[in-house]
Amino acid sequence: MKRKKSVFLIAAAAAALLLALSGCSAPDKGKEAKVQPIRIGVAGPMGFVQGEHHWLGATMAAEEINKAGGIKVGNEARPIQLGKVDTNEINSVSDATSAIERALTVDKVNFLVGGFRTEAVFAMQEVAMDHKTIFLGAGAAHPELCQRVEKNYDRFKYWFRVTPVNSMNLAKIDFLLLAEVAKVLKDQLGIAKPKVAQLAEKAVWADPIVAAADKNIPAMGLELVGTWRPSATATDVTAELNAIKDAGAHIIFANLSGPVGIPVGRQWGELQIPAMPVGIFVEAQKDGWWEATGGKGNYVATINTYARTAISEKTIPFYDEFVKRCKQFPTYNAGTYDCLYILKESMEKAGTTEADPIIK
């Protein structure tokens, strides 16, 4: 009888200890279950530098924010969880919309950042608006993307563009760079009226620049000898470049955001075209431009969003940290870094992840 009682007491003690231990761990599990991450979809063409830098910029910001304790929403600190959304938008608009739909309905992301090719971003924007999801753009430049917000605020209020400036403002920067090169040709080479060939990829974002160039180039005292519009994904532009050479151009006014920039830079050097390329070469903004063009793209002059310049107290630290982490120069698509910090500040001010208070 005593032995049975002892066995019972031991069993009861073991059960009590097990309950006590499970009771100690249960609150932690419950707490972890309550703290849900804020899911942010990083959307871009991940097989290209544009999408790669979307991801790198966002990853850098997410790591910094999480290391500092996450995003404080009300009284709760929540971590960021990134989701890579490969839109393949350089090649396919339908792939892009499908990827966004999947990110919102299957992966259940709370916010979207990124987007690159304007034609695709128009469609991606529509999907995000259908789901009333805040989408911070970091790639597409056409003015209509933001004009939609003005025209139909209730539907498009969830859209914001962080980078780049819109196509018309890009054109102004473009023309400043063109004017600098033209001045050198006039003053140092004695070319009274330099001839300009316009080379712009066949993409919606470039259309306003092409239209402006048709008027502005003659107004700048330059001669426009022709306009060529290769595909943004073209791998051979010898026909266009030879036509530009035959036209006697002194300057190639280029606006190329897609991978076509690489064959332009390489084949321009191989064909020894005696004309200065100047404008927007997104591919030339990246660290691997020299290798990609076989050293032929040495004299291409391009604009970039990020440079190691103290525009504010944050620009050089950002640039240096990006290069340290990623072993590359940041292209403008790395503006997803800013997107995450904008979302963080807005959520913390609003005290919620709900769209309308954050939008305010």
C-alpha positions in Angstrom: 0.0 0.0 0.0 2.8 2.4 0.9 4.6 1.5 -2.3 1.6 2.2 -4.4 1.2 5.5 -2.6 4.8 6.4 -3.2 4.5 5.6 -6.9 1.3 7.7 -7.1 3.1 10.7 -5.3 6.1 10.5 -7.6 3.8 10.4 -10.7 1.8 13.3 -9.3 5.0 15.3 -8.6 6.3 14.6 -12.2 2.9 15.7 -13.6 3.0 18.8 -11.5 6.5 19.6 -12.7 5.6 19.0 -16.3 2.6 21.4 -15.9 4.8 24.0 -14.3 7.4 23.8 -17.0 4.8 24.0 -19.7 3.3 26.9 -17.9 6.6 28.8 -17.9 7.0 28.3 -21.7 3.4 28.9 -22.7 3.4 32.7 -22.2 6.5 33.1 -24.3 4.9 31.1 -27.1 1.8 33.1 -26.8 3.7 36.3 -26.9 5.6 35.3 -30.0 2.3 34.3 -31.7 0.9 37.7 -31.0 3.8 39.7 -32.4 3.2 39.4 -36.1 5.8 40.6 -38.5 5.0 43.4 -40.9 5.2 41.7 -44.3 6.5 43.9 -47.1 6.6 42.7 -50.7 9.7 43.8 -52.7 8.5 43.8 -56.3 10.9 44.0 -59.2 12.6 42.1 -62.1 14.9 40.0 -59.9 16.8 38.7 -62.9 18.1 42.2 -63.7 20.1 44.8 -61.8 16.9 46.9 -61.2 15.2 44.1 -59.3 18.4 43.1 -57.6 18.8 46.6 -56.2 15.2 46.7 -55.2 15.9 43.7 -53.0 19.3 44.9 -51.7 18.0 48.3 -50.7 15.0 46.9 -48.9 17.1 44.2 -47.2 19.6 46.7 -45.9 16.8 48.9 -44.4 15.0 45.9 -42.9 18.1 44.6 -41.2 18.8 48.0 -39.7 15.2 48.5 -38.5 14.9 45.0 -37.1 18.3 45.3 -35.3 17.1 48.6 -33.7 13.9 46.8 -32.4 11.6 46.8 -35.4 8.6 49.1 -36.0 6.8 50.3 -32.9 3.1 50.1 -33.8 1.2 51.4 -30.8 2.8 49.7 -27.8 4.1 46.8 -29.8 7.4 46.5 -31.5 7.1 44.4 -34.7 9.8 43.1 -37.0 9.8 43.5 -40.8 9.6 40.4 -42.9 10.4 40.9 -46.6 9.0 38.9 -49.4 10.8 38.8 -52.8 8.3 39.3 -55.6 9.9 38.5 -59.0 7.7 40.4 -61.4 9.7 39.7 -64.6 8.2 43.0 -65.7 11.0 43.8 -68.3 9.8 40.8 -70.3 6.1 40.5 -69.4 3.3 42.7 -68.0 1.1 39.7 -67.4 3.8 38.1 -65.3 4.1 41.3 -63.3 0.4 41.4 -62.5 0.2 37.7 -61.6 3.2 38.2 -59.2 1.5 41.1 -57.4 -1.8 39.3 -57.2 0.0 36.3 -55.7 1.9 38.4 -53.2 -1.3 40.0 -52.0 -3.6 37.0 -51.9 -1.2 34.1 -51.2 1.8 35.6 -49.4 -0.5 38.1 -47.7 2.0 41.0 -47.8 0.8 44.2 -46.0 2.7 46.7 -48.2 4.4 46.8 -51.5 7.6 48.6 -52.6 9.5 48.6 -55.9 8.3 48.4 -59.5 10.4 49.3 -62.5 9.0 49.2 -66.0 6.2 51.8 -66.3 4.0 49.7 -68.6 4.0 46.9 -66.0 3.8 49.3 -63.0 0.5 50.7 -64.4 -0.9 47.2 -64.2 0.7 46.4 -60.9 -0.7 49.6 -59.5 -4.2 48.6 -60.5 -3.9 45.3 -58.6 -2.6 47.0 -55.5 -5.4 49.5 -55.6 -8.0 46.7 -56.0 -6.7 45.3 -52.7 -6.4 48.8 -51.1 -2.7 48.2 -50.4 -0.1 50.9 -50.0 2.5 50.7 -52.8 5.6 52.8 -52.7 7.2 53.0 -56.2 11.0 52.9 -56.6 11.6 52.7 -60.3 8.9 53.8 -62.7 9.0 57.4 -63.9 6.0 58.2 -66.0 4.0 61.2 -64.7 0.7 59.5 -65.2 1.4 57.1 -62.3 1.0 60.0 -59.8 -1.5 62.0 -61.9 -3.9 59.1 -61.4 -3.9 59.9 -57.7 -5.1 63.4 -58.5 -7.7 62.3 -61.0 -9.2 59.5 -58.8 -8.0 60.0 -55.2 -10.2 57.5 -53.5 -8.9 54.7 -55.7 -5.3 55.6 -56.2 -4.5 57.2 -52.8 -2.5 54.1 -51.9 0.2 54.9 -54.4 3.3 57.0 -53.7 6.5 57.4 -55.8 9.7 57.6 -53.9 12.2 57.4 -56.8 13.0 58.5 -59.5 11.6 62.0 -60.2 9.1 61.8 -63.0 10.0 61.7 -66.7 9.6 65.4 -67.4 11.9 66.3 -64.5 14.3 63.5 -65.7 14.3 65.3 -69.0 15.3 68.6 -67.4 18.3 66.9 -65.8 19.0 65.2 -69.1 19.1 68.4 -71.0 21.4 70.0 -68.4 23.9 67.2 -69.0 23.4 67.5 -72.8 24.1 71.2 -72.6 27.4 70.6 -70.7 28.7 68.2 -73.3 27.5 70.5 -76.2 29.4 73.4 -74.5 32.6 71.4 -74.5 32.2 70.6 -78.2 31.6 74.2 -79.0 34.2 75.8 -76.9 37.1 73.2 -77.1 36.5 71.6 -80.5 35.1 74.6 -82.3 31.9 72.8 -83.5 29.5 75.7 -83.8 26.3 73.6 -84.1 26.8 70.0 -82.8 24.7 67.3 -84.3 22.6 65.2 -81.9 21.2 61.7 -82.4 18.5 60.7 -80.1 18.6 57.1 -78.9 15.7 56.2 -76.5 14.4 52.7 -75.7 10.9 51.9 -76.8 9.3 52.4 -73.4 6.5 54.6 -72.1 8.7 56.4 -69.5 11.0 57.7 -72.4 8.1 59.0 -74.5 7.9 62.4 -72.7 11.6 62.8 -73.0 11.6 62.1 -76.7 8.8 64.5 -77.3 10.6 67.2 -75.3 13.9 66.6 -77.1 12.2 67.1 -80.5 11.6 70.7 -79.5 14.4 71.4 -77.0 17.4 70.2 -79.0 16.9 72.7 -81.9 16.1 75.4 -79.3 19.4 74.7 -77.6 21.2 75.6 -80.9 21.9 72.0 -81.7 20.9 70.0 -84.8 18.7 66.9 -84.3 19.8 64.4 -87.0 17.3 61.6 -86.1 15.6 59.5 -83.4 16.1 55.8 -82.9 14.0 53.7 -80.5 15.4 50.2 -80.0 13.7 47.6 -77.7 14.6 47.9 -74.0 15.8 44.3 -74.2 17.7 44.5 -77.5 21.0 42.6 -77.6 22.2 44.0 -80.9 22.1 47.8 -81.8 24.6 47.9 -84.6 22.0 49.0 -87.1 21.0 52.0 -85.0 24.6 52.9 -84.2 25.7 52.6 -87.8 22.8 54.9 -88.8 23.8 57.4 -86.2 27.4 57.2 -87.4 26.3 57.8 -91.0 24.2 60.8 -89.8 27.4 62.5 -88.6 26.2 62.9 -85.0 28.6 64.4 -82.5 26.4 63.5 -79.5 24.2 60.5 -78.8 21.5 61.6 -76.5 20.6 58.3 -74.9 17.7 57.4 -72.5 18.1 53.7 -71.7 16.9 52.1 -68.5 16.8 48.5 -69.6 19.5 45.9 -70.4 19.8 47.4 -73.9 22.3 49.9 -72.3 25.0 47.2 -72.2 25.1 46.4 -76.0 24.9 50.2 -76.7 27.9 50.8 -74.5 29.9 47.8 -75.8 29.0 48.2 -79.5 29.5 51.9 -79.5 33.1 51.2 -78.5 33.6 48.3 -80.9 32.3 50.4 -83.9 34.3 53.4 -82.8 31.4 55.8 -83.2 32.8 59.3 -83.0 29.9 60.6 -81.0 29.7 61.2 -77.2 27.0 59.2 -75.4 25.2 61.2 -72.8 21.9 60.8 -70.9 20.4 58.0 -68.8 22.1 54.7 -68.8 20.8 52.7 -65.8 23.1 49.8 -66.6 26.1 52.3 -66.5 25.0 53.2 -62.9 26.1 49.8 -61.6 29.5 48.7 -60.5 29.8 46.0 -63.2 29.4 48.3 -66.2 33.1 48.2 -67.1 33.2 44.4 -67.2 29.8 44.1 -69.0 30.9 46.4 -71.8 34.4 44.9 -72.0 35.9 48.2 -71.1 34.2 49.9 -74.1 31.8 52.0 -72.1 34.5 54.2 -70.6 33.2 57.5 -72.0 29.5 57.2 -71.4 28.2 60.1 -69.3 25.1 59.2 -67.3 23.0 60.6 -64.4 22.4 58.6 -61.2 20.3 59.1 -58.1 23.0 58.1 -55.7 26.5 59.3 -55.5 29.0 59.6 -52.7 28.1 63.2 -52.1 27.0 64.9 -48.9 23.6 66.1 -50.1 22.4 65.5 -46.6 24.0 64.0 -43.5 22.6 60.6 -44.5 23.8 60.2 -48.1 27.4 59.3 -47.6 26.7 56.8 -44.7 24.0 55.2 -46.9 26.3 54.9 -49.9 29.2 53.6 -47.9 27.1 51.0 -46.1 25.5 49.8 -49.3 28.8 49.3 -51.0 30.2 47.6 -47.9 27.3 45.2 -47.7 26.5 44.6 -51.4 29.9 45.2 -53.0 28.1 47.4 -55.6 27.3 51.0 -56.2 23.5 51.6 -55.6 21.3 52.3 -58.6 18.2 54.4 -58.1 16.2 51.3 -57.6 17.8 50.9 -54.2 15.4 53.6 -53.1 13.4 50.8 -51.6 15.7 51.5 -48.6 14.0 54.9 -48.2 10.6 53.3 -48.8 10.9 51.1 -45.7 12.0 54.0 -43.5 9.1 56.1 -44.8 6.7 53.2 -44.0 8.3 52.8 -40.5 7.9 56.5 -39.7 4.3 56.6 -41.0 3.2 53.5 -39.1 4.8 54.8 -35.9 3.1 58.2 -36.2 -0.3 56.5 -37.1 0.1 53.8 -34.4 -1.4 51.3 -36.8 -0.8 49.2 -39.9 -4.2 50.3 -41.4 -3.8 52.1 -44.7 -5.9 55.3 -44.3 -4.1 56.6 -41.1 -0.8 55.7 -42.7 -1.7 57.6 -45.9 -2.4 60.7 -43.8 
